[in-house]
Amino acid sequence: MNDPGLHEPLNQTQNKIEGVRKEEEDFEQEVEQSFLDPSRWWFASTAFPLLAGTFGPMATAFNICALIEHWRVEIPPGLGANESHGIDVRDPKWLLAVNGASLGLAIIANFSLLLNMARRLSFSVAQPITILGWYLSSILLIADLASIIHIVKVPGQRRALTQAFYYAIFAAALYFIIASLMVFTVIGAWRGHYSKEFKLNTSQRTLMLQTISFMIYMVGGAGVYAKIEGWMFLDALYFTNYTLLTVGIGDYAPSTHLGRGLLFPYAIGGIVILGLVIGSIRSLVLERGKKKLGSRLVEKKRELLLKRMIQKDKTDKLNPIQSKQQAEEVGMSERERRQAEFELMREIQQQASTRQKWQALFISGSAWLLLWLIGAVVFYKAEHEQQWTYFQSLYFAYTTLLTIGYGDYKPFSNSGKAFFVLWSLLAVPTLTIVISNMGDTVVKAISDLTLYLAEFTVLPGDAPVRDRMKQIAARTTGGRLFGEVILFKEPPGLLGDNGEIDPENGNAGGPGAAATDYLAGQVEDEELKEAREAEAKGDKLGGDIHTYHYLLVKEFRNVMKHLNESPPRKYSYEEWAWFLKLMGEDESHSVSHRTAPVKVKNDTDAKPDMQQAQTDDDEGGMRQWSWLGNRSPLMGETEEAEWVLERLSMTLEKEMKKISEAKTKKDDQDRGENAGKRIHSNSDSNTNGSDKNSQDKKGGANVEQSSVK
């Protein structure tokens, strides 16, 4: 009999682990497909919506600026009079109405996209509203701009355009650009390249809210300072912009005690919000964008390598070895062939990673350079009344981009001030990305060079100078020179000791290193060490099922320590072979191995090609894969430690499921046996009772006969 309340939770737990196999299939398919999607569709599905979410609120803020002040001023006669001395000219009422309608449509479009990102509004409803709203806002503003240009010039009067007019130009351009980006997003979803829901993490989903908060903070602060200091609103916006971005040009500064006192909390609050925006931009570009672009580079290099090997008829490392005769013909075992595949994949990863880092630096550096040079051109044209040379404009733009802000040059024209606000806001993500990319390349190279120089001068290391020079040459050439002395960092809890390659005994982590210290000095468990030694020799794991479960749990704990390491953990081939053995795959046998396909059809709904892949059967058969194929664990965007942890947990769940099923089956058998025993016992009792009654009857008859006699 089951305990009250216990049978139902056990059944619920068993139903939950029924989906382990389906979860494993989905995980394999996600890893397999992550390298097949073109980068342009990643931009359409993720980058474009986030760009729209970032610049949509900015365009709306510029639209508000275009509505607050008049678009034209009349410059009074006199020597030295310029735009800053202009007298406002009232705009027609229809212009204000059209401008207001544009602002209303833009607000609706922004909130529609925001609700869609927050998953409060469906994609099919939100995107038409967003795209049409922005397009209509852009068209209305363009109509206003075209109309006002015709009435600016009046004979006998000197008139100029205000900052509000230029903000209207910026808003119209941004509306049109982000609406066009969202059109590409809708097209990709309609063609089935990705789902119609935004798969964004927390920081990316909140990017739009953070941008809205920053723009409200900047525009609201401009309104407060315009009231306190008696400035024009757009001049106050120019002040809050360079204050929050820590440029500090100095042509506008608070002169009242209230304005100066308010600056203390206002500046700190703005810098905090700006830091949140920069963090979200970093998450978008550096975390998701780098991984996706790096994945595509790895896939392209993989395809190129396989094509070259096929053209040169060097396919011995690609075809699984099925028999001893085939192994003798190619001169290597299946495990050696798999290790050669693994090393080729590692070389591809290294080349792709290096290329991706420098390519990202080149792209972001080029964007920053264009922003600098084009900004200087605009300031050169806008400040013609100050007679700036192009070099002076370059100087001003450079000191502004680096937030130096000497204040010796400053824009005075309406077009220059309005453009400064837009240009400085664009510089925030650009400079963030450049600095981050420099950290992976230039800064790292300088840091390594500094350490090398320190070892030869003031901080000499333990290794001799000759050996250290060999190590530097090996690292610089990627192991082509003195490759045997490269230091590898081995993960704790696995094969290997201090991480050095021993030229006499071979790579660290091999069979000769299995008896080394555990966790940098702590001795590991004897059972775990013996199991690893047995795996390295090709023997079976453990002595019984309990030892196997112990090994799974032990390595699960060890791998958990690798999740947050920086840089991410990279396992050696011997370590991978050990993990795969725990998961039920043997690198020495070709049952689950296949020839790496050069091209893989990107079709998530189609069934795998049976000539290339073996799908999971009803008994949990393995899918065939190759270290150089799209199903390789080295090909996914998931970090290696995370991938291993996921698979170990799946294996452990399946083992627990087997135990649960076996226990349920045994309990059913025990209940059946007990029921049979009870039936047999009842039957025996009935038989004994019948025999006793018959004996009693016979005894009574005998007594009766005796009485008669």
N, C-alpha and C positions, 0 to 999 in steps of 0.2 A: 504493500500500500504506500502511495506517495505521500510526502508531507504536505499539509495544506499550504497552498500558495506557491509551492515550489515547482510543480509540474508545468504550469503555464509559462513562467519566465524561461525555463529550459527550452521549451518549444519555440518561444520567440527568438532566443539566441540561435537555435539551430536554423530557423528560417532566415535569419540575417546572414549567416555564413553560407547559405545556399548560393548567394550571388558572388562568391569568391572567384569562380571560374569566369563569369561574365566580366567582372571587374578586371581580371588579368587580361582578357582579350581586348577590352577597351584601352587599357594601359599600353599594350603592345601596339595597337593601331595608332594611338596618339603619338608614340615615339616614332613609329614608322613613317607617319605622314608629315611630321614636323619639318622634315628636310625637303619635302617635295613641293610645298606651296611656294610659288614665286614671291620674291620680296615685294613686288608691286602690290600684291593682294594683301600682304601684311600692312603696308602703308594705308591701303584703302579701308581695311577693317579696323585698324587700331590708331594709326598715326593721324589720319585725316580727321576722324571725329574729335580727337583730342586737340588738334590744331584749331578746329572749328570751335570747340568749347573754350579754348584760350582766347582766341581773337574775336569771338562773337561779343562777349561783354566789353572788350576794348572798343570795338566799333560802335556799340551802343553808347558808351561813355562819350565818344567823339560826336555822336549824333546829338546827345544832350548839349554838348558844348556849342554845336552849330545852331541850336535852338535858343540858347540863353541870350546871346548878344546879336546885334545887327551885323549884316554882312558887308556894309559899306560905310566909309567915313569920308568926310570932306576935309581936305587939308587946307588950313587957313593960309592966306597970303603972308609972305614975310620971309626974310632970310633965315635959314636954318630950320624952318618948319618941316616936319616929316610925319610919318604915319602915327607915331606915338602922340602927336598933338592933334590928331584928327577929331572932327566933330561927327557924331553918329548921324547917319541918314536912315530914316525909318524904312523898313522893308514893307512891301505890299502884304496885305492880309492873306491873300491866297498862298503866298510863299510860306508864311508861318503855318498855314493849315496843312499844306502838303508836307512840310517838314515834320509837323506833329504826327501826321498819319504814318510817315516813314518810321518814326520812333516807336509808335504803338505796334506796328507790324514786327519790328525787330525784337521788341520785348517779348511778344508772343512766341516768336521763333526761338529765342534763347531759352525760355522756360520749357518749351516743347522738347528741345534737345536735352535740357537738364533732367526732366522727368524721364526721358528715355534712358539716359545714362544711369539714373537711379532705379530703373526698372519699375517705374510707376505708370509708364505709358508704353504701349506696344510700338515696335519698330515701324510697322505698316501704317500706323496713325501718325506717329511723331515726325517721321522724316518728310512726308509731303508738306506738313505744316511748316517745318523748319526751312526747307529749301524754298518753298514759294514765298514765305515771309521775308527771307533775306533777299531774294531776287527782286521782289516788289519794292522793298525798302531802297535797294540800290537804284532801281529805275526811277523812283520818285525823287531821290536826291539828285540824280543826274539831270532830270528835267528841271529841277530848281536851279542847279548850277548853270545849265545852258541858258536859262531865262535871265538870270541876274547879270550874266556877262554882257548881254546886249544893252543893259540900261546903266552900266557903270560909267561909261564915258559920256559926259555932258559938256557941250561947248562952253568954254569960259570958266570951267571949274576944275580944280585938281581933286580927283577922287581916288581912293585906294580901297583895296579889299582888306577886311579884318581877319583876325585869327579864326573867327567862326566860319568864314567861307572855306578856309583851308582844312579845318576839321571836317567840314561836310564832304570835301573831296576824299579825305582819308577814310571816312565812314563808308562812302559809296564804294570805294575800291575794295575795302575789306569785306563788305557784305557780298559783293560779287565773287570774290575769290573763295571764301569759305563755303558759299552755296555751291559753287562748282566742285569743290572737294567732296562735299556730301553727295553730289550726284554720282561720283565715282564709287563712293561707299555703297549706295543703293544698287548700282549696276552689278558690283561684285556679289552682293547678297542675292540679287535676283538670278544671277547665273549659277549660284550654288557654290561659290568658292569658299564661303564661310557662313555661319549661322546669322540669323537676323537679330541676335542679341549681342550687345557689347560685352566681351569677356575681358573685363578690366579689373585690376586689383584696386585696393582701397585708395591708395594715393593717386592713382590715375582717375578714378571716378570722382574724387573730390577736387581735381584740378580746376574744373570749371567753377566750383564754389569758391575756391581760393582766389581765382582771378577776379571773380565778381566782388569778393570782399576787398581785394586790394584796390580795384577801380573805385568802389564806393568810398573807401577810406581816403583815397587821393582826391577825388572830386568833392567829397564832403568837407575835407580839410581846406580845400580851396575856397569853398563857400564861407567857412568860418573866418579864415584869414582875410578874405575880401571884405568882410564886415568889420573885423577888428582894425585892420590897417588902412582901410579906405582904398583898396586896390580894385582895379577891374577884375572881374571873375577869372578871365582867361590868363591874365597876368599872375593871379594867385595860383592858378593851376600849374603854370610854368614854375612857380616857386616851390610848390609841394612836390612836383615831379623831381626836380634836381635835389631836393632835400631828402626824400625817401630813398632815392637811388644813391645817396651819399656822394654826389658830385660837388655840390657847394660852389656854384659859380660866383655868387655874391652880389649880383646886380639887384636882387631883391632880398631884403632881410627885414625881420620884424623890428620895429622901432618902439613899440609900446611894451610896458611891463607885462601886460596880459599876454601879448603875442609871444614874448620871449619865454614866459613861464609855461605857456601851453606847449611850447616846442619840446620841452623835456619828455613828457609822456607820448606826444604825437610822433616824434621821430623814432622812439624805441618801438612803439606799436607797429609802425609801418615797416621797420626792418624785420620784425618777427613775421609779419604776413608775407613779406617778400621772400624770406627764407623758406617758408612753406611752399610758395610757388616754385622756387628754384629746386626744392627737393622733389616735387612732383615732376618737373621737367626732367630732372636727372633720372627719375624712375622710368619715365617714358623712353627717353633716348638711349640711356646707357644700359639699363637693365633689359628692356625688351628689344630695343632696336639693335644693340650690339649682338645679342644672342641670335637674333633672326638673321642679320647680315652675315655673322660668322657661320651660321648653319648653311647658308647658301654657298659660301665660299668653300666649305668643306665638301659639300655635295658636288660642286663643279670640279674641284681637284680630284675627288674620288673617281668621277666619271672619266676625267682626262687620263688618270693613271691606268685605269682598267682598259681603256681603248689602246693606250700605248703598249701595254703588256700583251694584249691580243694581237696587235699588229706585228709585234716582234716575236710572237709565238713563245712567250714566257708565261704560260698558264699553269705551270706545275704548282705554284703557290695558291692557285685559285680553285682547282678541282679537288673535292674530298677524296681521300685515299680509302678505298673500300676493302682492300685485301693486303696480305703480306707481300704477295707477288708485285702488286702495284707499288708498294712502299719500297721494295728493292729496286724497281725500275727507276723511280724518281730520286732515290737516295735519301729519303727522309721518312719519318713516321708521321702519322696524322697529327699528333701533338706538336711536333716540330713545324709542320706546315701551318698549323693554326697560330703558333707563336710568330712565324714569319708574317702572316696576315696581320696579326696584332701590331707588330712593329711598323709595318707599312702604314697602318691606320694612324698610329701615333705620329709618324713623320708627316702625314697629310695634315693632321690636327695642328702640329707645330707650325708648319708653313702657312696654313690658313689663318691661324691666330696672329702670327707676326704681320701678315699682309693686311688683315682686318684692322689691327691697331693703327698702322701707319696710314692706311687708306682713310680711316675715320678721322685721323688727325689732319690729313690733307683736305678732306671735304670740309670739316668744320673750320680749319684755318683759312681756307679759301673763302668761305662764307663771311668770316670775320674781316678778312682783307677787303672783300667787296663792300661790306657795310662801311668800313672806314673810308675807302676811296670814293664811293658814290656819295656818302654823307658829306665828304669834303667838297665835292662838286656842287651839291645843293647849297651848302653854306656859302660857297664862293659866289654863286649866282644870286642868292637871297640877300647877301650883305654887300651888294655892289656900292651902296651909298657910303659904306664905311671904307670902301676901296681895299677890301681884303685881297691879297694875292692867293693863289692856289696853295702855296706852301703854308701861309698863315692859316688857311682853312684846314689843311692837313694837321697842322700843329694843334689847333683847337679840337678837332675831331679825335685826335689821338689822346690828348689829356682828358677828354671827356669819357671816352670808352674805357679807359683804365681808372676812372673815378678819381683822378688827381685833382682837377678843377682849380687851376691857379687863379682864374678870374681876370687875367690880363686881356683875354678876348672873350666877348660875349655877344650873342645875337640881339639886335635891336629891332629888326623888321618883323612884321606880323607873320610873314611866311616862315622866317627863320625860327621864331619862337614855337610856332605850331609844329613845324617839322622836327624841332629838337625833342618835343615830347614823344612823338611817334618813334623817332629814331632811337632815343635812349631806351624806350621800352623794348624795342626789337633787340637791342644790344644785350639785354639781360639773359635770355636763353642762349644766344650765340656765344657770349663770353663764358657762360657756365659750361657749355659743351666743349669749348676749346680747352679750358683749363683741365677738365676731367680727362680728355684725350691726351693732353700733354703729360698727365700723371702716369699714364700707362706706357709712355714712350720716352719723351725727352727727359722728364724728371727722373724716371727710373734709370735711364742711362747715366745721367749725371750722378745720381746716388750711388750706383754701382762703381762708377769711376772714382768717386770720392773714397769709397771703402777700399778699393784696390790701392789707391795712393796711400791711404792711411796704413795699410798692412805693410807697405814697403818703407814707411817712414816712421811715424810716431806710434803706431799700434801694430807691431809685427805679430803675425799669427804663429801657431804652433808648427805648421807645415813648413818645410824648407822652401826657399825662394824658387828653386827649380821646379818643384812639384806644383807650387802655386801658379807659376807661369804656364805650366801645362794645363792646369784647370781653367785658367782664363782663356787660353787658346781653344780649349774644348768647348767651353760655353759660348764663345764668340762665333765659332764655326758650326755650332749645333752638333758637335760630336764627330765631325769629319776629321779633325785632328785631335789626337790623344783622347779618343772617345772612351777609352777604358778607365779614365780617372774622373769622369763626371760623377758628382755626388747626387744620389737620389734620396729623396725623403720618403722613408717607408712608414706606412701607417702603423700605429701601435696595435697589438693584438693579432698581427698577421706575421707572415714569414719575414725575416730580416732582423738585423740588429741595429747598428748605428747608422745604417743607410749608405755605407760606402761599398763600391764594387771592388771585390777582391779579384785581381787579375788571375790568381792561381785557382781559386775555387769557383769563379764565375760570378754571375749577377747575384746581388743581395736578394734574399727571398727565395732562393732555389733550395734544393734538398740539403745542400751542405750547410745552410744557415738556419735550419729548422730548430736547432737546439739552443738558439741564442736567447738573450735576456728579453723579457716581456715588459713593455711600457717603460723603456729606458732604465732598466735596473731591477724591476720587479720580476720575479720568476713566475711564468705562466703556469696554468694547471697542467698536470701531467697528461690527462685525458685529451685536452685540446692539442697539446704538442704532439702526442702520438698520432692523433687523427690527421694532423697536417703532414706529418712524415709519411703516413700511409698513403695519403692522397698524392703526394709528390712522387711516390714510387708506383702509383697506379693501382693501389689496393683499394678495397672497399672501405666505406666510412664506418667507423664505430664498431662496437661489438653487438649492440642490440638497439631497439627502437628508442629506449630511454637515453642512451648515450647520444644518439642522433638528435633528439630533441634538446638535450643539454647543449650540444654544439651550436644549434640554431639560435637558442636564446643567448648564448655567450657572445656569438659574433654579432647578433642584433644589438647588444649593448655596446660592443666595441665600435661598430659603424656609426652609432648615434653620436659618438664623440667627434666624428669627422664632419658633421653637417655644416657647422658654422666656421670652418677653417678658411683662412684667406692667405694665399690663393686657394681655390677649391682643390680638394684632394684628387690626385691622379694615381690610380692603382697600377701596379706592375702586372705582367702577364701571369706570374705564379699566383698572385693574389686573386686575380680574376678567375683563374682555374679553380682555386679553392672555393670561392663563392659559388661558382657554377656547380661545383660538385655538391655543395650543400643544397642547391636548388633542384638537384636531380639530373643535371647534365654533366657528361663526361667529355672533356676535351680530347681524350685519347681515342674516342670512338666517333664515327662519322654519321651516327643515326640521325642526329639533329643538325647536321652541317649541310651546306649547299654551296654551289658556285655563286659568287657575288654577281648579281645582275648589273649590267652597265646602266641601263635606263629602266626606271620603274614608273609604271603608269600611275598617275595621280588620280585615283578614283576611290574614294573612301567607301562607296556603296558597292563596288564590284567585288566579287569573290576573288581570292588569290589564285594565281595561275598554278594549277596542279603540277605542272612540269617544273616549277621553281619552288613551290612551297607546299608543305604538308599542313593542312588546317588541323586544328584541335579536334580529335575524335571524341566519341562519347565517353571514353575512359581517360580523357585528359592527355592525349598524345601531344608531343612537342611540335612546334612549328620549326621548320628548318631555317637556318640563318647563317650568315657569314660575318666575320669581323669587318670586312670591306663592303658589306651590303647595307641596305637601308634599314634592316632590322637590328643592326648592331647596337649594343648599349652605348657605344661611343658616338653614335650618330644623333642621339636625341639632344634636345635643349636642356634636359634634366641633368643636374650634376651627378657625377658617378656615385658618390656616397648616397645621395637621395635615391638613385635608381636601385642600388644594391639593397638599401633599407626597405624599399617598397617590395622588391621581390622576396626578400627574406621573410617579410611579414605575410606575404601571400602564401609562401611555402608553409609557414608555421600555421596559418589558418587552415590550410588544407589538411595538415597533419592532425590538428585538433578536431577537424570535421570527421576524419577517419576514426579517431578514437570515440567520438560521440556516436557515430553510426554503429561501430562495433559494440559499444556498451548498450545501445538501444536494442540491437539484434540479440545480444546475450540476455538482456532483461526479458525480451519477448519469449526467448527459448525457455528461460527459467520459469516464467509464468505458465507457459504451455506444459512444461514438465510437472509443475506443482498441481495444475488442474488435472492432469492425467493421473497423478498419484491419488488425488482426492477421489476421483471417479472410481479408481481401482479399489481404494479403501472402502468406499461405500458399497461397492459390489461385493467385496469380501464379507462385509458386515451383514448384508442381506442374505448371503449364502449361509453364513453361520447361524443366523436366526432361523432360517428354514429348516436346517438340519436339526437344531435343538427342538423345534416344534414337533417334527416328525418323531424324534426320539421320545418326547413327552407323551405323544399319542400312543406310541408302541408300549411304553411303560404302563400307561393307564389300562390298555387292553389286557396286558399280562396280569395286572392286579385283579381286574374284573373276572378273568378266567379262573384265577386262583380262588376267588370267593365262591364261584359257582361250584367248583369241585368240593 
